[in-house]
Amino acid sequence: MANKVRVDTDWLSGYAKQVAAAGDELGRAAGTLGASPLGPEAFGELGRQLRTAESYARAAELLRGQLARAGEVLRSASGELGEVVKHYQGGESDSASGLRRTEGRR
């Protein structure tokens, strides 16, 4: 007996859309983080002496880059999930066509 895998393409398609939306949201967050950086005055005199603004800017840039990359990865994964959906939907169409041809021969 052959083992069969059933793929719910509707569910998988919906999940791919959710993953893409999450990727877009991370991309927006990365853009927001870089939109208006805090200046040295935001940290006061002690912050200036300790160079807090520079440390914050480095940390913010690192986080922005990570958010941007995470968004790209999620959007890429969504695209790949979409390809899986197309593959299985195509397979279902091929199977249905094969069944119709077989039924017509009887």
Backbone hydrogen bonds, N-H to C=O, Kabsch-Sander energy under -0.5 kcal/mol:
donor,donor_aa,acceptor,acceptor_aa,energy
6,R,4,K,-0.5
7,V,5,V,-0.6
8,D,6,R,-0.5
9,T,7,V,-1.3
12,L,8,D,-2.5
13,S,9,T,-2.3
14,G,10,D,-2.1
15,Y,11,W,-2.4
16,A,12,L,-2.3
17,K,13,S,-1.8
18,Q,14,G,-1.8
19,V,15,Y,-2.5
20,A,16,A,-2.3
21,A,17,K,-2.4
22,A,18,Q,-2.3
23,G,19,V,-2.2
24,D,20,A,-2.4
25,E,21,A,-2.3
26,L,22,A,-2.3
27,G,23,G,-2.1
28,R,24,D,-2.3
29,A,25,E,-2.3
30,A,26,L,-2.3
31,G,27,G,-2.0
32,T,28,R,-2.5
33,L,29,A,-2.3
34,G,30,A,-1.4
35,A,31,G,-0.7
35,A,32,T,-0.7
36,S,32,T,-0.8
42,A,39,G,-1.7
43,F,40,P,-1.6
44,G,41,E,-0.9
47,G,43,F,-1.4
48,R,44,G,-2.1
49,Q,45,E,-2.4
50,L,46,L,-2.3
51,R,47,G,-0.6
51,R,48,R,-0.7
52,T,47,G,-2.8
55,S,51,R,-1.7
56,Y,52,T,-3.0
57,A,53,A,-2.6
58,R,54,E,-2.3
59,A,55,S,-2.4
60,A,56,Y,-3.0
61,E,57,A,-2.3
62,L,58,R,-2.2
63,L,59,A,-2.5
64,R,60,A,-2.8
65,G,61,E,-2.3
66,Q,62,L,-2.1
67,L,63,L,-2.8
68,A,64,R,-2.5
69,R,65,G,-2.5
70,A,66,Q,-2.6
71,G,67,L,-2.4
72,E,68,A,-2.1
73,V,69,R,-2.5
74,L,70,A,-2.4
75,R,71,G,-2.4
76,S,72,E,-2.4
77,A,73,V,-2.7
78,S,74,L,-2.4
79,G,75,R,-1.9
80,E,76,S,-2.2
81,L,77,A,-2.6
82,G,78,S,-2.2
83,E,79,G,-1.7
84,V,80,E,-2.0
85,V,81,L,-2.4
86,K,82,G,-2.3
87,H,83,E,-2.5
88,Y,84,V,-2.6
89,Q,85,V,-2.8
90,G,86,K,-2.6
91,G,87,H,-2.1
92,E,88,Y,-2.1
93,S,89,Q,-2.0
94,D,90,G,-2.5
95,S,91,G,-2.4
96,A,92,E,-2.5
97,S,93,S,-2.5
98,G,94,D,-2.3
99,L,95,S,-2.4
100,R,96,A,-2.3
101,R,97,S,-2.3
102,T,98,G,-2.3
103,E,99,L,-2.7
104,G,100,R,-1.9
105,R,101,R,-0.9
105,R,102,T,-0.7
106,R,102,T,-0.6
106,R,103,E,-0.9
